[in-house]
């Protein structure tokens, strides 16, 4: 694990590092510039507030290819009956604050510090971070946000105040952005996203796709 210099925006090449835990580096800062550079390299921050920043690149990597999206019969009915309505990028900070404050089983507190929230909001203002909002009766009941790197969407966190809200938002996003998506990076396994079709690929495969994507964008 590499200790980063907070005065220099740089990271080790995750292709050259192996870590059973998936942690590639520690330290640095949470500036918008460093965050964006990290995602371009396949890294993301995940740590407990008050502790040293940890930068991850897990192996294997949990991703979802749009063509593999699974929609259950019950979710098809929910989408068909228009139980929810959807918007994009209309209240980004509210979405990320809801994600921050959502209770999650087996987690104490949240990894979304105020500093990290502010930096991600700045990436949103630069057109890099995006949100999907899910509404019911004019109330925000679900949503998620992530970082867009070309045709790869790095999903960060989601929330739901009513059953199926986050699933509906996820399905809406993929169906409406399919032509602009190669894959969604879900980072680490969850049963919730596995039920929607997410699967594991090797770190090598993910980083190769990310590199090709970056080269295409440049």
Secondary structure, DSSP 4 states (H G I P E B T S, - for coil): -EEEPTTS-----TTS---SS-EEEEE----HHHHHHHHHHT-EE---TTS--EEE--SSEEEE-GGG----HHHHHHHHTT-SEEEESSSHHHHHHHHHH---TT--S-S--HHHHHHHHHHHHTT-EEEEEEEETTEEEEEEEEEEETTEEEEEEEEESSTTHHHHHHHHHHHHHGGG-SEEEEES--HHHHTTT-EEE-HHHHHHHHHHHHHHH-
